[in-house]
Amino acid sequence: PALVLARFRPVQALSGLAATGRRGTLVRRGLVVFQFAVTAVLLGATLLVAGQLSSVQTRDLGYSGDRVVAMPLEAQGLFNARERLKAEMHALPAVAHASIATGTPGGSRSAMSISPPGTEDAPTDDQIEEYLEDDADYATTLGLAMAAGAWFSPTTAPEAQAAATSGVVLNETAARNLGLMTTDPQEAVGETVLGSEVAGVVRDFHYTGPQEDIAPMVFTPAGEGTTKALLAVQIHADRTPEALASLESVWRRAAPDYPFSPVFVNDQFADQLRSERQIGQLFALFGGVAVLLACFGMLGLVAHAAERRTREFGIRRVLGASVAGLVARLSREVVALVLVALALAAPVLVIGARHWLGGFAYPAPVEPGLFVARGVGVLLL
């Protein structure tokens, strides 16, 4: 602005004729178009991120994690006392179920190479499957649904117990990957995997974030070889404060030297979307700044246009033009510039949306309403 003002001739500047050149008009219009194009992209991106996060939050994850608390047993003393801790916590009035496992959704995971039945001598056919070690109460605690067969069941008879703990459970994806089923999960029950009989097939559920496809998973009984574990506890609805206080009381009695740090499984899973939420907040912040700057630019453009056309509007008013008609005439140029900005912003937003949503295994559809809302919002500004 200083360079432009320095070029004005004093006589023209004082007479109000300093900025009537075509070049200055094109610069002003170009800046306004650029500002509103940036604003349109940022507003569209904010709506896009919000839509994807809403889609993830409303998606059926296949488990009930809103009432499940995970407590890692990282210290050796806690790990050795895991069965006693589970029994005491399960006996609490506010607790519905409890389980010992090596992981819960959103947490750590392990993988192993498994040979599909009949291909044990062909290592090239091995499948990489994720696996968890858990006990008989894992499915009940997490609210998992069985597609066929059953989970490991506790029993007191030694021979029955040996049979129960020798089985494995697969999710539907693992059963398909290993060639044990096509459409009916019951086909996989009774087959042999890892030298054990498949006891059941559990419905697919999201163990990792929505950026990834549901992975094939194998669930094996936790045994003497398990070296790490956590306690997963499902509390009764509407009894969260009471349940947490009771769990802490049991924890303090059993392990007073170790901190009590429970984590809700849903919160643990939601942490995997932290970067996406931060992106949405940044877009909203910069979108607000862009809106403010664009409004200043538009105000300057309109004020300048009104100043240049004062005489014209005065004559039209005297000749009977209405105020609404004069406002519409003055806004026509502005609306045209905004429409040009929207047209320039559309391909940028489409390319950006495809690139960002490509990082999700289950992207939310880009609805036409996104572009309509963006356009209407910018026009209202």
LUMNUTOR-759194 format. One line per field, with one value per residue (C-alpha): residue number from 1; z, x, y. Coordinates in Angstrom, 3 decimals, always signed. Layout:
tormi = NUM; ...;
zz = Z; ...;
xx = X; ...;
yy = Y; ...;
//
This chain:
tormi = 1; 2; 3; 4; 5; 6; 7; 8; 9; 10; 11; 12; 13; 14; 15; 16; 17; 18; 19; 20; 21; 22; 23; 24; 25; 26; 27; 28; 29; 30; 31; 32; 33; 34; 35; 36; 37; 38; 39; 40; 41; 42; 43; 44; 45; 46; 47; 48; 49; 50; 51; 52; 53; 54; 55; 56; 57; 58; 59; 60; 61; 62; 63; 64; 65; 66; 67; 68; 69; 70; 71; 72; 73; 74; 75; 76; 77; 78; 79; 80; 81; 82; 83; 84; 85; 86; 87; 88; 89; 90; 91; 92; 93; 94; 95; 96; 97; 98; 99; 100; 101; 102; 103; 104; 105; 106; 107; 108; 109; 110; 111; 112; 113; 114; 115; 116; 117; 118; 119; 120; 121; 122; 123; 124; 125; 126; 127; 128; 129; 130; 131; 132; 133; 134; 135; 136; 137; 138; 139; 140; 141; 142; 143; 144; 145; 146; 147; 148; 149; 150; 151; 152; 153; 154; 155; 156; 157; 158; 159; 160; 161; 162; 163; 164; 165; 166; 167; 168; 169; 170; 171; 172; 173; 174; 175; 176; 177; 178; 179; 180; 181; 182; 183; 184; 185; 186; 187; 188; 189; 190; 191; 192; 193; 194; 195; 196; 197; 198; 199; 200; 201; 202; 203; 204; 205; 206; 207; 208; 209; 210; 211; 212; 213; 214; 215; 216; 217; 218; 219; 220; 221; 222; 223; 224; 225; 226; 227; 228; 229; 230; 231; 232; 233; 234; 235; 236; 237; 238; 239; 240; 241; 242; 243; 244; 245; 246; 247; 248; 249; 250; 251; 252; 253; 254; 255; 256; 257; 258; 259; 260; 261; 262; 263; 264; 265; 266; 267; 268; 269; 270; 271; 272; 273; 274; 275; 276; 277; 278; 279; 280; 281; 282; 283; 284; 285; 286; 287; 288; 289; 290; 291; 292; 293; 294; 295; 296; 297; 298; 299; 300; 301; 302; 303; 304; 305; 306; 307; 308; 309; 310; 311; 312; 313; 314; 315; 316; 317; 318; 319; 320; 321; 322; 323; 324; 325; 326; 327; 328; 329; 330; 331; 332; 333; 334; 335; 336; 337; 338; 339; 340; 341; 342; 343; 344; 345; 346; 347; 348; 349; 350; 351; 352; 353; 354; 355; 356; 357; 358; 359; 360; 361; 362; 363; 364; 365; 366; 367; 368; 369; 370; 371; 372; 373; 374; 375; 376; 377; 378; 379; 380; 381;
zz = +0.000; +0.752; -2.712; -4.371; -2.366; -3.086; -6.805; -6.453; -7.747; -4.977; -7.082; -8.175; -4.683; -3.137; -5.816; -5.259; -8.677; -7.564; -7.820; -10.827; -13.106; -14.576; -13.178; -9.609; -10.046; -11.337; -8.387; -5.896; -7.550; -7.783; -4.099; -3.136; -5.330; -3.790; -0.236; -0.771; -2.616; +0.403; +2.718; +0.689; +0.791; +4.558; +5.291; +3.063; +4.701; +8.160; +7.155; +5.559; +8.671; +10.897; +8.659; +8.725; +12.505; +12.934; +10.647; +12.706; +16.037; +14.918; +13.256; +14.907; +16.129; +16.942; +20.677; +23.760; +24.884; +26.566; +29.856; +29.672; +31.708; +30.895; +33.592; +32.459; +34.755; +33.780; +37.090; +37.823; +41.183; +39.550; +36.780; +39.269; +41.191; +38.077; +38.910; +42.443; +41.188; +38.589; +41.145; +43.640; +41.012; +39.488; +42.921; +43.181; +42.878; +40.214; +38.006; +35.426; +33.941; +34.121; +31.901; +31.625; +28.157; +26.365; +24.709; +24.132; +21.100; +20.466; +22.440; +21.647; +19.315; +18.124; +14.910; +13.886; +10.672; +10.199; +7.523; +6.087; +6.524; +3.906; +3.121; +6.060; +3.677; +1.552; +3.584; +0.743; +1.487; +5.128; +6.340; +8.783; +11.442; +14.540; +17.749; +21.318; +24.401; +26.636; +28.995; +28.850; +29.810; +27.119; +24.651; +27.384; +28.859; +25.502; +24.279; +21.231; +19.154; +18.027; +14.396; +14.951; +17.647; +21.093; +23.013; +25.455; +28.328; +31.921; +33.423; +36.487; +34.957; +34.094; +30.871; +29.702; +30.724; +28.643; +25.641; +26.174; +26.502; +23.447; +21.036; +19.223; +18.081; +14.761; +13.573; +10.269; +8.323; +9.587; +8.769; +5.202; +4.792; +5.905; +3.476; +6.232; +5.221; +2.313; +3.585; +6.476; +9.581; +10.775; +8.082; +10.061; +13.366; +13.989; +11.556; +12.783; +13.162; +15.049; +15.954; +17.771; +16.906; +15.962; +18.776; +17.269; +14.883; +16.333; +14.375; +12.938; +15.170; +14.960; +17.008; +15.335; +14.157; +11.156; +9.039; +8.675; +7.433; +10.000; +10.441; +10.619; +14.276; +16.165; +19.842; +21.913; +25.606; +27.959; +29.574; +31.473; +28.564; +28.737; +29.836; +29.813; +30.486; +31.445; +33.310; +31.334; +33.509; +32.304; +34.723; +35.010; +33.222; +35.223; +37.955; +36.636; +39.657; +42.104; +39.957; +39.575; +43.299; +44.050; +41.497; +42.961; +46.455; +45.354; +43.474; +46.478; +48.750; +46.295; +44.952; +47.060; +45.434; +41.874; +40.408; +39.525; +35.935; +34.353; +30.712; +29.098; +25.958; +23.939; +24.975; +24.103; +20.675; +20.182; +20.813; +17.398; +15.875; +17.767; +14.697; +12.688; +15.440; +15.553; +11.778; +12.113; +14.847; +12.754; +9.725; +11.891; +13.391; +10.082; +8.484; +11.044; +10.323; +6.574; +7.035; +8.962; +6.344; +3.478; +5.114; +5.485; +1.835; +0.734; +2.889; +1.286; -2.206; -1.627; +0.086; -2.823; -5.379; -3.500; -3.292; -7.034; -7.891; -5.469; -8.250; -10.279; -7.334; -6.482; -9.998; -10.005; -6.626; -7.813; -10.875; -8.682; -8.118; -4.932; -2.172; -2.720; -6.428; -5.710; -3.194; -5.724; -8.392; -6.018; -4.900; -8.424; -8.936; -5.490; -6.039; -9.381; -7.720; -5.006; -7.595; -9.389; -6.046; -5.415; -8.874; -8.274; -4.815; -5.876; -7.638; -4.822; -2.251; -4.288; -4.761; -1.085; +0.044; -2.063; -0.789; +2.901; +2.845; +1.039; +4.388; +5.852; +5.213; +5.721; +4.378; +4.728; +1.356; +0.059; -0.173; -2.601; +0.474; +1.519; -1.517; -1.231; +2.439; +1.660; -1.206; +0.761; +3.719; +1.584; -0.213; +3.125; +4.207;
xx = +0.000; +2.805; +4.321; +0.953; +0.168; +3.612; +2.826; -0.342; -0.158; -1.147; -3.693; -5.427; -5.338; -6.917; -9.611; -10.514; -9.300; -6.190; -7.366; -9.612; -7.205; -8.001; -4.796; -5.703; -9.176; -7.789; -5.388; -8.188; -10.472; -7.675; -6.883; -10.537; -10.910; -7.770; -8.936; -12.344; -10.923; -8.681; -11.650; -13.784; -11.073; -10.590; -14.320; -14.802; -11.872; -13.294; -16.647; -14.875; -12.848; -15.905; -17.900; -15.226; -14.826; -18.603; -18.732; -16.070; -17.708; -21.104; -19.734; -20.484; -17.072; -18.253; -17.579; -18.819; -15.898; -17.725; -17.995; -14.775; -11.768; -8.282; -5.594; -2.110; -0.297; +3.168; +4.917; +5.879; +4.106; +0.849; +1.225; +1.760; -1.362; -3.543; -5.952; -6.532; -7.045; -9.524; -11.516; -11.683; -12.685; -15.270; -16.881; -17.526; -21.227; -20.478; -18.558; -20.334; -17.443; -13.661; -11.021; -7.266; -5.793; -2.731; -4.613; -7.844; -9.015; -6.778; -3.936; -0.863; -0.986; +1.220; +1.409; +2.358; +2.764; +0.155; +0.007; -3.486; -4.627; -3.031; -0.172; +2.130; +4.928; +4.626; +5.946; +5.142; +1.435; +1.750; -0.585; +0.374; -2.331; -2.599; -3.163; -4.222; -3.924; -6.959; -9.161; -12.676; -14.314; -12.773; -15.687; -18.255; -16.259; -15.754; -19.256; -18.052; -20.609; -19.967; -20.682; -20.372; -19.223; -18.276; -15.498; -13.298; -15.486; -14.254; -14.701; -13.511; -13.164; -9.460; -10.110; -12.744; -10.536; -7.679; -9.984; -11.348; -7.953; -6.545; -8.898; -8.541; -11.014; -10.749; -12.417; -14.287; -11.448; -8.907; -11.250; -11.617; -7.890; -7.029; -9.544; -11.709; -14.957; -16.610; -19.868; -20.883; -18.638; -19.790; -17.571; -14.466; -15.554; -13.740; -10.898; -7.302; -5.173; -1.852; -2.347; -5.596; -9.236; -11.149; -13.694; -15.538; -15.567; -16.154; -17.732; -15.249; -14.626; -12.300; -9.202; -7.189; -8.232; -10.453; -7.393; -6.844; -8.935; -10.097; -7.115; -7.299; -7.041; -6.457; -7.402; -5.574; -6.031; -3.630; -1.393; +1.833; +3.806; +2.022; +4.512; +2.378; -1.255; -3.855; -7.132; -10.228; -13.251; -16.778; -18.704; -22.475; -24.116; -24.509; -22.164; -18.867; -17.744; -18.649; -16.944; -13.713; -13.544; -14.105; -11.501; -8.964; -9.672; -8.956; -5.868; -4.492; -4.914; -3.240; -0.518; -0.051; +3.294; +1.950; -0.080; -3.720; -4.124; -7.309; -8.103; -11.509; -11.203; -13.216; -10.812; -7.866; -9.366; -10.203; -6.556; -5.784; -7.813; -5.915; -4.056; -7.301; -8.970; -5.975; -6.177; -9.855; -9.099; -6.338; -8.607; -11.299; -8.785; -7.242; -10.676; -11.795; -8.728; -9.348; -12.989; -11.926; -9.358; -11.749; -14.422; -11.945; -10.993; -14.606; -15.472; -12.662; -13.732; -17.378; -16.494; -14.262; -16.943; -19.572; -17.281; -16.600; -20.282; -21.725; -22.889; -24.311; -26.310; -27.492; -28.857; -30.513; -32.108; -33.497; -34.898; -36.808; -34.460; -35.155; -32.596; -32.878; -32.197; -29.086; -27.814; -28.374; -26.492; -23.604; -23.563; -23.624; -19.904; -19.112; -21.189; -19.504; -16.076; -17.195; -18.533; -15.181; -13.466; -15.766; -15.052; -11.289; -11.554; -13.671; -10.930; -8.460; -10.959; -11.842; -8.179; -7.412; -10.458; -9.495; -5.925; -6.872; -9.753; -7.486; -5.768; -8.939; -10.041; -13.650; -13.916; -17.108; -18.709; -18.103; -21.661; -22.703; -24.073; -20.474; -19.937; -23.393; -22.849; -19.402; -20.753; -23.717; -21.482; -19.058; -21.878; -23.452; -20.113;
yy = +0.000; +2.432; +1.923; +2.447; +5.578; +7.007; +6.960; +9.051; +12.587; +15.033; +16.934; +13.739; +12.293; +15.399; +15.470; +11.816; +10.658; +8.800; +5.188; +5.082; +3.258; -0.156; -1.643; -0.758; -2.215; -5.511; -5.757; -5.133; -7.676; -10.215; -9.894; -10.267; -13.358; -14.859; -14.127; -15.657; -18.673; -19.381; -18.835; -21.250; -23.936; -23.593; -23.610; -26.648; -28.429; -27.716; -29.212; -32.186; -33.022; -32.574; -34.915; -37.612; -37.420; -37.583; -40.619; -42.389; -41.532; -42.837; -45.956; -49.303; -50.444; -53.960; -53.773; -51.895; -49.773; -46.914; -48.834; -50.865; -49.730; -51.056; -51.195; -52.266; -54.722; -53.577; -54.277; -57.871; -57.819; -56.744; -59.305; -62.113; -61.059; -60.706; -63.534; -62.273; -58.709; -59.913; -61.906; -59.025; -56.502; -58.804; -59.164; -55.398; -54.388; -51.770; -54.214; -56.394; -58.385; -58.605; -60.173; -60.640; -60.106; -58.812; -55.956; -54.037; -52.015; -49.056; -50.610; -52.666; -55.666; -58.503; -60.493; -64.002; -65.962; -68.706; -71.378; -71.969; -75.592; -77.812; -75.387; -76.085; -77.126; -73.953; -70.996; -68.601; -69.107; -68.042; -65.301; -62.549; -62.470; -60.338; -62.235; -61.660; -63.839; -63.585; -65.539; -66.963; -63.634; -61.440; -61.549; -60.880; -57.998; -56.267; -57.044; -58.971; -60.882; -64.444; -65.278; -69.028; -71.440; -70.161; -68.440; -70.301; -71.427; -71.865; -75.295; -77.167; -80.631; -81.147; -83.036; -80.525; -77.639; -78.977; -79.231; -75.720; -74.071; -75.820; -74.071; -70.756; -68.129; -66.273; -63.124; -63.290; -61.653; -64.202; -67.095; -65.811; -65.126; -68.649; -70.113; -71.582; -69.864; -68.130; -66.674; -68.959; -68.592; -72.013; -73.539; -72.546; -74.097; -77.372; -76.643; -76.761; -73.608; -73.461; -77.082; -76.291; -76.586; -73.464; -73.082; -70.134; -67.187; -63.713; -60.889; -58.416; -55.407; -52.427; -53.093; -50.318; -46.852; -46.156; -45.383; -49.129; -52.024; -54.552; -56.847; -60.655; -61.642; -64.871; -65.150; -67.741; -68.628; -66.877; -69.455; -69.848; -68.419; -65.059; -62.410; -59.254; -58.510; -55.952; -56.047; -55.104; -54.344; -53.600; -51.406; -51.060; -48.166; -44.923; -46.143; -44.806; -42.708; -45.482; -48.121; -46.154; -45.491; -49.189; -50.279; -47.877; -49.174; -52.767; -51.641; -49.725; -52.750; -55.124; -52.834; -49.672; -48.909; -48.735; -45.848; -46.459; -45.245; -46.612; -45.821; -46.164; -48.262; -45.740; -42.960; -45.163; -45.813; -42.114; -41.168; -42.633; -39.782; -37.083; -35.813; -35.621; -33.584; -31.248; -30.800; -29.899; -27.366; -25.790; -25.503; -23.904; -21.448; -20.401; -20.425; -17.840; -15.690; -16.015; -14.996; -11.892; -10.878; -11.581; -9.431; -6.556; -6.923; -7.038; -4.032; -2.066; -3.076; -2.176; +1.110; +2.046; +1.115; +3.100; +6.121; +6.037; +5.731; +8.293; +10.604; +7.725; +6.440; +9.952; +10.413; +6.968; +7.703; +11.004; +9.277; +6.810; +3.866; +1.962; +1.365; -2.402; -1.923; +0.179; -2.385; -5.185; -3.214; -2.585; -6.240; -7.654; -7.112; -8.518; -11.668; -12.248; -12.126; -14.540; -16.983; -16.864; -17.580; -20.547; -21.936; -21.680; -23.245; -26.246; -28.301; -27.557; -28.811; -31.917; -32.903; -32.243; -34.232; -37.243; -37.143; -36.804; -39.276; -41.744; -42.272; -43.797; -47.344; -46.223; -42.657; -40.683; -39.881; -36.354; -35.096; -32.321; -30.565; -29.891; -27.657; -26.093; -25.205; -23.814; -21.680; -20.389; -19.557; -17.574; -15.749; -14.808; -13.351;
//
